[in-house]
Amino acid sequence: MREPLTLDSRLSAIERMIPPCRSVADIGADHGMLGAHLLLTGRCQRVQLLDVSEASLRKAGRLIRRLGLWDRASFGVGDGAQALVETPDCAVIAGMGGLTIAGIVERGREALGECLLVMQPNVAIAALRLKLSQMGYCLVDEDIVRAGGRWYVVMAAGRGEARYNDMELLAGPVLLRKGHPNLAGYARFRARVAREALEGARQGGGAAAYELMKQVACWEEILRGCDGE
């Protein structure tokens, strides 16, 4: 067996949430490194690499062919899960905005079936948690990592009912329950960003300022809890 590829902290966190299974779909596969790594390590038997960009898929295809994995991979150009050729056991949707991910899930619910969703939203993370719960998904795992000087939140969700309060939507129900070791550092960063945005929003007032005030209060409460542990 070939040596596995070296993944950065972000992709490694995504990989850890993928259970050993028959088939994984990487929606928005880009360079194809995650899918290739899953095949090389035996985490799955087959991968479906999907992307809206044909150029990205050609790049992924060159990597898959070079590693001798061509017979265990399929490729599809299209809009998210609608490009699937079969229902996977696990679908990865990473490196996009939270609302973009939610849209992919909503439009592709039939194609995704009962598969586990592993997601890494870049922005609108609270909105994604809310949308998932409204679509009948329950968060089963969450992680926070740093890569390239940035914070990344990774989450896994399966079919099930869930309701989250404002703090859980903002910071993550599993992360709060776990008392994740990176939660304090992430909360400090998010609180600082929210305070800076609040300074600008106060000039205009209205709903935006009120929402940011709520976010600052939530992050500060989380920090008090982390400091008291």
C-alpha positions as CSV (number, residue, x, y, z in Angstrom):
1,M,0.0,0.0,0.0
2,R,1.2,3.5,-0.8
3,E,2.0,5.9,1.9
4,P,-0.9,8.2,2.9
5,L,-0.8,11.8,1.9
6,T,0.0,14.5,4.5
7,L,-3.1,16.5,5.3
8,D,-3.1,19.9,7.1
9,S,-5.0,20.3,10.4
10,R,-8.2,21.3,8.7
11,L,-8.4,18.3,6.4
12,S,-7.2,16.0,9.2
13,A,-10.1,17.1,11.4
14,I,-12.5,16.4,8.5
15,E,-10.9,13.0,8.0
16,R,-11.3,12.0,11.7
17,M,-15.1,12.5,11.5
18,I,-15.4,10.1,8.6
19,P,-16.1,6.6,9.8
20,P,-14.7,3.5,8.0
21,C,-17.3,2.8,5.3
22,R,-17.8,1.6,1.8
23,S,-18.3,4.9,0.0
24,V,-17.5,8.6,0.6
25,A,-18.6,11.5,-1.6
26,D,-16.4,14.7,-1.5
27,I,-18.7,17.5,-2.7
28,G,-16.5,20.4,-3.7
29,A,-13.5,18.0,-4.0
30,D,-11.1,20.6,-5.5
31,H,-7.6,19.0,-5.6
32,G,-8.9,15.6,-4.5
33,M,-6.4,15.2,-1.7
34,L,-8.9,14.1,1.0
35,G,-10.5,11.5,-1.3
36,A,-7.1,10.1,-2.3
37,H,-6.0,10.0,1.4
38,L,-9.2,8.1,2.4
39,L,-8.5,5.5,-0.3
40,L,-4.8,5.1,0.5
41,T,-5.6,4.6,4.2
42,G,-8.4,2.2,3.6
43,R,-10.9,4.4,5.3
44,C,-13.3,3.8,2.5
45,Q,-13.5,1.5,-0.6
46,R,-14.7,4.1,-3.1
47,V,-14.9,7.8,-3.4
48,Q,-17.0,10.1,-5.5
49,L,-15.3,13.4,-6.3
50,L,-17.7,16.1,-7.2
51,D,-17.2,19.8,-8.1
52,V,-18.8,22.6,-10.1
53,S,-15.4,23.2,-11.6
54,E,-14.3,20.9,-14.4
55,A,-10.8,22.3,-14.1
56,S,-10.7,21.3,-10.4
57,L,-11.9,17.8,-11.2
58,R,-9.2,17.4,-13.8
59,K,-6.6,18.3,-11.2
60,A,-8.1,15.7,-8.8
61,G,-8.2,13.2,-11.6
62,R,-4.5,13.6,-12.2
63,L,-3.7,13.0,-8.5
64,I,-6.0,9.9,-8.4
65,R,-4.4,8.5,-11.6
66,R,-0.9,9.2,-10.4
67,L,-1.5,7.3,-7.2
68,G,-3.0,4.3,-9.0
69,L,-6.5,4.8,-7.5
70,W,-8.4,5.4,-10.7
71,D,-10.5,2.2,-10.5
72,R,-11.8,3.2,-7.0
73,A,-12.9,6.7,-7.8
74,S,-15.6,8.4,-9.9
75,F,-15.9,12.0,-10.9
76,G,-18.9,14.3,-11.5
77,V,-19.3,17.9,-12.5
78,G,-22.5,19.5,-11.2
79,D,-24.4,21.3,-8.5
80,G,-23.5,19.6,-5.2
81,A,-25.2,16.3,-4.3
82,Q,-27.2,16.4,-7.5
83,A,-24.0,15.2,-9.3
84,L,-23.9,11.9,-7.2
85,V,-24.1,8.7,-9.1
86,E,-25.0,6.7,-6.0
87,T,-25.9,7.3,-2.4
88,P,-22.7,7.4,-0.3
89,D,-22.3,6.3,3.3
90,C,-20.7,9.7,4.1
91,A,-20.7,13.0,2.3
92,V,-18.1,15.7,2.9
93,I,-19.1,19.3,2.1
94,A,-16.2,21.6,3.1
95,G,-14.6,25.0,2.5
96,M,-17.8,26.9,1.7
97,G,-20.2,29.3,3.4
98,G,-22.7,27.8,5.8
99,L,-25.7,28.9,3.7
100,T,-24.1,27.4,0.6
101,I,-23.7,24.1,2.4
102,A,-27.2,24.2,3.7
103,G,-28.5,24.8,0.1
104,I,-26.5,21.8,-1.1
105,V,-28.0,19.6,1.6
106,E,-31.5,20.9,1.0
107,R,-31.4,20.5,-2.8
108,G,-29.7,17.1,-2.5
109,R,-31.6,15.5,0.4
110,E,-33.0,12.7,-1.8
111,A,-29.7,11.9,-3.3
112,L,-27.9,12.0,0.1
113,G,-30.4,9.6,1.6
114,E,-29.4,8.6,5.2
115,C,-25.7,9.3,4.8
116,L,-23.6,11.0,7.5
117,L,-22.8,14.6,6.6
118,V,-19.3,16.0,7.5
119,M,-19.2,19.7,7.0
120,Q,-16.7,22.5,7.4
121,P,-18.3,25.9,6.9
122,N,-16.1,29.0,6.5
123,V,-18.8,31.5,7.6
124,A,-22.5,31.5,8.7
125,I,-21.8,28.6,11.0
126,A,-24.7,29.3,13.4
127,A,-27.1,29.6,10.4
128,L,-25.9,26.2,9.1
129,R,-26.7,24.6,12.5
130,L,-30.1,26.1,12.5
131,K,-30.9,25.1,8.9
132,L,-29.7,21.5,9.6
133,S,-32.1,21.2,12.5
134,Q,-34.9,22.6,10.4
135,M,-34.2,20.0,7.7
136,G,-34.3,17.1,10.2
137,Y,-30.6,16.7,11.0
138,C,-29.0,16.3,14.4
139,L,-25.3,17.3,15.1
140,V,-23.4,14.2,16.4
141,D,-19.9,15.6,16.5
142,E,-18.0,18.9,16.3
143,D,-14.3,19.9,16.4
144,I,-12.3,23.2,16.3
145,V,-8.8,23.3,14.8
146,R,-6.3,25.9,13.7
147,A,-4.6,25.7,10.3
148,G,-2.7,28.4,8.5
149,G,-3.4,30.9,11.4
150,R,-7.2,30.5,11.0
151,W,-9.8,28.8,13.1
152,Y,-12.0,26.1,11.5
153,V,-15.1,24.4,12.8
154,V,-15.9,20.9,11.6
155,M,-19.2,19.2,12.2
156,A,-20.9,15.9,11.5
157,A,-24.7,15.4,11.3
158,G,-27.1,12.6,10.8
159,R,-30.8,12.3,10.4
160,G,-32.7,13.1,13.7
161,E,-34.6,15.7,15.5
162,A,-32.7,18.5,17.4
163,R,-33.4,21.9,18.9
164,Y,-30.7,24.3,19.9
165,N,-30.7,27.4,22.0
166,D,-28.9,30.6,20.9
167,M,-25.7,29.7,22.6
168,E,-25.7,26.2,21.1
169,L,-26.3,27.6,17.6
170,L,-23.5,30.1,18.0
171,A,-20.8,27.9,19.7
172,G,-22.0,24.4,18.9
173,P,-23.9,22.0,21.2
174,V,-21.3,19.3,21.0
175,L,-18.4,21.7,21.5
176,L,-20.1,23.1,24.6
177,R,-20.9,19.7,26.0
178,K,-17.4,18.4,25.4
179,G,-15.7,21.4,26.9
180,H,-13.5,21.3,23.8
181,P,-9.8,22.3,24.6
182,N,-9.8,24.8,21.8
183,L,-13.2,26.4,22.7
184,A,-11.7,29.1,24.9
185,G,-9.2,30.3,22.2
186,Y,-11.9,30.2,19.6
187,A,-14.4,32.1,21.8
188,R,-11.8,34.8,22.5
189,F,-11.4,35.2,18.7
190,R,-15.1,35.3,18.0
191,A,-15.8,37.7,20.8
192,R,-13.1,40.1,19.5
193,V,-14.6,39.9,16.0
194,A,-18.1,40.5,17.3
195,R,-17.0,43.5,19.4
196,E,-15.2,45.1,16.5
197,A,-18.3,44.6,14.3
198,L,-20.5,46.0,17.0
199,E,-18.6,49.2,17.1
200,G,-19.4,49.8,13.5
201,A,-23.0,48.6,13.7
202,R,-23.8,50.9,16.7
203,Q,-23.5,53.9,14.3
204,G,-26.5,52.5,12.3
205,G,-28.3,50.9,15.3
206,G,-31.2,48.6,14.6
207,A,-31.3,44.8,14.4
208,A,-27.7,44.3,13.4
209,A,-26.3,46.0,16.5
210,Y,-28.8,44.1,18.7
211,E,-27.7,40.7,17.2
212,L,-24.0,41.5,17.7
213,M,-24.7,42.5,21.3
214,K,-26.2,39.1,21.9
215,Q,-23.3,37.4,20.3
216,V,-20.7,39.3,22.4
217,A,-22.7,38.4,25.6
218,C,-22.8,34.7,24.6
219,W,-19.1,34.5,23.8
220,E,-18.2,36.3,27.1
221,E,-20.4,33.8,29.0
222,I,-18.7,30.9,27.3
223,L,-15.3,32.4,28.2
224,R,-16.3,32.8,31.9
225,G,-17.3,29.1,31.9
226,C,-14.0,28.1,30.3
227,D,-12.0,30.2,32.8
228,G,-13.9,28.7,35.7
229,E,-13.0,25.1,34.8
